[in-house]
Amino acid sequence: MWCQDKMFQLWKLVLLCGLLAGTSASLLDIRGNDVLGKLISGLERGLGTFDSTLETIFQNLKTELEFRCSDQVVEETQQTENLLEQLISRIFQVVNRLTGVRIRNVQVPDITFEAIAENSADVKIPITADVAVNLPLLGEIVDLDLKVDLQNSVSIEKDAETGDPRVVVGECPNNPESISLTVLHRRFGLLNDVVDIGVNLARRVVSSVVQNELCPRIRELLESLDAECIKKLIGEPQEK
């Protein structure tokens, strides 16, 4: 056992020296691809299979929005944002277990329905969080500030067959500029190439989660609401 521990420490030292010399960065790039593959597999299975509380929080979020719509005028409340923060935080906890990219201190300041026409709006959900990237043997190498601007569109249209109003939800735009990562702290002594690999891994992880988990959740949430509720949430378009 003593010999095994010594060999492990020696291998860790050799790898670290290689990283400092810039000769093993490609190994970390390969490792990053492996991590992304594991994440994509988890997303395809559904992150709810890893954490059953995701569905509970999601149902509570739908109930909260429906309750808000039960009033004649929809009042501003922080409860919707709080539940969305809980949902996103739990999603990122599962992502951490799958990838080693830790995303915490999630905040959703507000959810806005910006009316652009009668019964049509852009839905905007800003998200901020702290990100820490861990790599095998090296541990935590970089801390990042994350900002994500989730955007979608929702409208009420007349059903061609029944003539009844129905809710139509657009697709989240796959816009790289909607994800911002700023380096706050980096592990001392590591080359820029290694730090860049960590930042790139975090960006790819967040992008995959946004497109394959967060956007579908928001779409499902909006589609679950009836046309009258959506109309109340949109309100009246602002005059320009």
Salt bridges, closest charged atoms under 4 A:
ASP51 OD2 - ARG90 NH2 2.85
GLU55 OE2 - ARG217 NH2 2.98
GLU114 OE1 - LYS124 NZ 3.37
GLU140 OE1 - ARG102 NH2 3.12
ASP143 OD2 - HIS185 ND1 3.68
ASP145 OD2 - LYS147 NZ 2.73
GLU171 OE2 - ARG219 NH1 3.34
GLU213 OE2 - ARG217 NE 2.95
GLU223 OE2 - ARG219 NE 3.24
